[in-house]
Amino acid sequence: MANGFMTDADVDRFNKMRQHDNDIPYFGEEKKVVAIPENTVTMEDLMKWDELQRQLKTVKAAEMLLRTKIYKFYFPEATTVEGTNNHPLAEGWLLKAKRTIDRKVDLPVLQAFATKPTADEPSKLEAAGIRLDDIVEWEPKLKLRAYRSLTDEQREVFDQVLTIKDGAPALEIVLPASARN
């Protein structure tokens, strides 16, 4: 093995694919390390990002409208049924549509239906023969405010039961208060 994940044949194929790029060393080849330029951001970068963000919102909305139009045209019977549907297109191509229905538990209503009116009477769910644990998954959710109030020692212990990963940064260009009026 040339390295931990590629065979010598894999390395040869990789190097052949990259023959056009003289600045990047091949596996096993020594080259001088070039300093990575400092990460600089210009006002043009901010303006470009802002414009791309605006375009993305427009494109997403237009794509959703067109997707819905196509779906309703090719799958009119499927607009009330959940699942996957196929429609044949020319030359063997296939248009595949998947309709999902988002269902979220309304916790206050669920609690009301699961509560027994009296000790002797069944809850609405029990009366209907529904076992709550058979139909609802209980997913633990971190209470961030309580987590942040833990001591360093407590957090060190509790962090062992968490999967922690960095989220994508959020950016927003905010108009100064003086310009909003």
Rosetta blueprint (number, residue, H / E / L):
1 M L
2 A L
3 N L
4 G L
5 F L
6 M L
7 T L
8 D H
9 A H
10 D H
11 V H
12 D H
13 R H
14 F H
15 N H
16 K H
17 M H
18 R L
19 Q L
20 H L
21 D L
22 N L
23 D L
24 I L
25 P L
26 Y L
27 F L
28 G L
29 E L
30 E L
31 K L
32 K L
33 V L
34 V L
35 A L
36 I L
37 P L
38 E L
39 N L
40 T L
41 V L
42 T L
43 M H
44 E H
45 D H
46 L H
47 M H
48 K H
49 W H
50 D H
51 E H
52 L H
53 Q H
54 R H
55 Q H
56 L H
57 K H
58 T H
59 V H
60 K H
61 A H
62 A H
63 E H
64 M H
65 L H
66 L H
67 R H
68 T H
69 K H
70 I H
71 Y H
72 K H
73 F H
74 Y H
75 F L
76 P H
77 E H
78 A H
79 T H
80 T H
81 V L
82 E L
83 G E
84 T E
85 N E
86 N E
87 H E
88 P E
89 L L
90 A H
91 E H
92 G H
93 W L
94 L E
95 L E
96 K E
97 A E
98 K E
99 R E
100 T L
101 I L
102 D L
103 R L
104 K L
105 V L
106 D L
107 L H
108 P H
109 V H
110 L H
111 Q H
112 A H
113 F H
114 A H
115 T L
116 K L
117 P L
118 T L
119 A L
120 D L
121 E L
122 P L
123 S L
124 K H
125 L H
126 E H
127 A H
128 A L
129 G L
130 I L
131 R L
132 L H
133 D H
134 D H
135 I H
136 V L
137 E L
138 W L
139 E L
140 P L
141 K L
142 L L
143 K L
144 L H
145 R H
146 A H
147 Y H
148 R H
149 S L
150 L L
151 T L
152 D H
153 E H
154 Q H
155 R H
156 E H
157 V H
158 F H
159 D H
160 Q H
161 V H
162 L L
163 T L
164 I L
165 K L
166 D L
167 G L
168 A L
169 P L
170 A L
171 L L
172 E L
173 I L
174 V L
175 L L
176 P L
177 A H
178 S H
179 A H
180 R H
181 N L
